[in-house]
Structure formats: structure tokens, C-alpha cells
Amino acid sequence: MHTIEQLEEMLAEHKEWQGKINFYRAEIDRMKTDLASAVMADRNQYNMPHVEHYQNQFILQRDILDIMRHDFKQHENKIEAHSSNPVTNLAAAHQSEREKLGSFERYFKELRNEFQAFIHKEAFS
């Protein structure tokens, strides 16, 4: 059984995760706007298959964030109910959720860097 402090730590971490999800959702919205603005500024200059690739990636990453938000909420509910209905492997499940977010962050950073290089290259070439 987990201590109250451990459960509170997990809940605090969940709050941090939800903040990160909101941040990444806003980043996706910003990148979508940047892509649309760049394409509208000079439609002939952009390689449309690459534009479509980024549009698709933004949709996919937004979907992944929505799934993670749901999964995190389900896990948060288990943490909150743990004192009255103990869950086995709660710490392992929490670690798994932490790793999901870490994997998403690594991939998103790579996507954002590639996107910025694409926008910069296309806008100034």
C-alpha cells in the first residue's frame, strides 16, 4: 500500500502532466498556424507533400495527446480511489504513464525541430 505522501506526489505529477499536454496542444496549434501562414504567403514555393506530411503529423500528435489525457485521467482516478480500493501495481502503472509522456516529448521535440527547419528552409531558400 502506498503512503498518503506517495499518492499526493503522484497526483501532483499528474497535474504537471496535464499542464504539459495543454502546452503541447497549444504548440501544435501554433505550428499549424505557422504552416498555413507560410503556405498562404507563397503557395508555389512549398513542397505540398511535405506540407501534407506535417498536417498529418499535427493531427496524429493531437490524437495521441487526447488519448494520453484520457489514460492519465483514468490513472488519476485510480490514485484517488486507492485508499478505499487499493490497486495493485499502482507505482508500475504510474511509471508506465510517465514513460509514455517522456516518449511523446522526445518525438515531439524531434518533429518540432524538423518542422522549424522545413519552414525556415522553405521560407528563405
C-alpha positions as CSV (number, residue, x, y, z in Angstrom):
1,M,0.0,0.0,0.0
2,H,1.2,3.5,-0.8
3,T,1.5,6.3,1.7
4,I,-0.6,9.4,1.5
5,E,2.6,11.3,0.6
6,Q,3.3,9.0,-2.3
7,L,-0.3,9.3,-3.6
8,E,-0.1,13.1,-3.3
9,E,3.2,13.0,-5.2
10,M,1.6,11.0,-8.0
11,L,-1.4,13.4,-8.1
12,A,0.9,16.4,-8.3
13,E,2.8,14.8,-11.1
14,H,-0.5,14.2,-12.9
15,K,-1.3,17.9,-12.6
16,E,2.1,18.6,-14.2
17,W,1.4,16.1,-17.0
18,Q,-1.9,17.7,-17.8
19,G,-0.1,21.1,-18.0
20,K,2.4,19.6,-20.4
21,I,-0.4,18.2,-22.5
22,N,-2.0,21.6,-22.7
23,F,1.3,23.1,-23.7
24,Y,1.8,20.6,-26.5
25,R,-1.7,21.1,-27.7
26,A,-1.0,24.9,-27.9
27,E,2.3,24.2,-29.7
28,I,0.5,22.1,-32.3
29,D,-2.0,24.8,-32.9
30,R,0.9,27.3,-33.3
31,M,2.7,25.1,-35.7
32,K,-0.5,24.6,-37.7
33,T,-0.9,28.3,-37.9
34,D,2.7,28.8,-38.9
35,L,2.4,26.2,-41.7
36,A,-0.8,27.7,-43.0
37,S,0.6,31.2,-43.0
38,A,3.8,30.2,-44.7
39,V,1.9,28.3,-47.4
40,M,-0.5,31.1,-48.0
41,A,2.4,33.6,-48.3
42,D,3.9,31.7,-51.2
43,R,1.9,28.7,-52.4
44,N,4.3,27.8,-55.2
45,Q,7.3,27.7,-53.0
46,Y,6.3,24.9,-50.7
47,N,6.6,21.2,-51.4
48,M,3.0,20.1,-50.9
49,P,3.8,16.5,-50.0
50,H,5.9,17.8,-47.1
51,V,3.1,20.3,-46.1
52,E,0.6,17.4,-46.0
53,H,3.1,15.3,-44.0
54,Y,3.2,18.0,-41.3
55,Q,-0.6,18.5,-41.4
56,N,-1.0,14.7,-40.9
57,Q,1.6,14.7,-38.1
58,F,-0.2,17.5,-36.3
59,I,-3.4,15.6,-36.4
60,L,-1.8,12.4,-35.3
61,Q,0.1,14.0,-32.4
62,R,-3.1,15.8,-31.3
63,D,-4.9,12.5,-31.2
64,I,-2.1,10.9,-29.2
65,L,-2.3,13.8,-26.7
66,D,-6.1,13.2,-26.4
67,I,-5.5,9.5,-25.7
68,M,-2.8,10.3,-23.1
69,R,-5.1,12.8,-21.4
70,H,-7.8,10.2,-21.1
71,D,-5.3,7.5,-19.9
72,F,-3.8,9.9,-17.4
73,K,-7.3,10.8,-16.1
74,Q,-8.2,7.1,-15.7
75,H,-4.9,6.5,-13.8
76,E,-5.6,9.6,-11.7
77,N,-9.0,8.2,-10.7
78,K,-7.2,5.0,-9.6
79,I,-4.8,7.0,-7.5
80,E,-7.6,9.0,-5.9
81,A,-9.6,5.8,-5.1
82,H,-6.5,3.9,-3.9
83,S,-7.1,4.4,-0.2
84,S,-10.6,2.9,-0.3
85,N,-10.0,0.5,-3.2
86,P,-6.3,-0.5,-3.3
87,V,-4.8,-1.0,-6.8
88,T,-2.0,-3.5,-7.3
89,N,1.0,-2.3,-9.3
90,L,0.0,1.4,-9.0
91,A,3.6,2.5,-8.9
92,A,4.4,0.4,-12.0
93,A,1.4,1.8,-13.8
94,H,2.4,5.4,-12.8
95,Q,5.9,4.7,-14.2
96,S,4.4,3.5,-17.4
97,E,2.4,6.7,-17.8
98,R,5.5,8.7,-17.1
99,E,7.4,6.9,-19.8
100,K,4.5,7.5,-22.3
101,L,4.8,11.2,-21.8
102,G,8.6,11.0,-22.0
103,S,8.4,9.2,-25.3
104,F,5.9,11.7,-26.6
105,E,8.1,14.6,-25.6
106,R,11.2,13.1,-27.3
107,Y,9.3,12.5,-30.5
108,F,7.5,15.9,-30.4
109,K,10.8,17.7,-29.9
110,E,12.2,16.0,-33.0
111,L,9.1,16.8,-35.0
112,R,9.2,20.4,-33.9
113,N,12.8,20.7,-34.9
114,E,12.2,19.1,-38.3
115,F,9.2,21.4,-38.8
116,Q,11.1,24.5,-37.9
117,A,14.0,23.5,-40.3
118,F,11.4,22.9,-43.0
119,I,9.7,26.3,-42.5
120,H,13.0,28.1,-42.3
121,K,14.4,26.3,-45.4
122,E,11.3,26.8,-47.5
123,A,10.8,30.4,-46.4
124,F,14.3,31.5,-47.0
125,S,15.5,29.4,-49.9
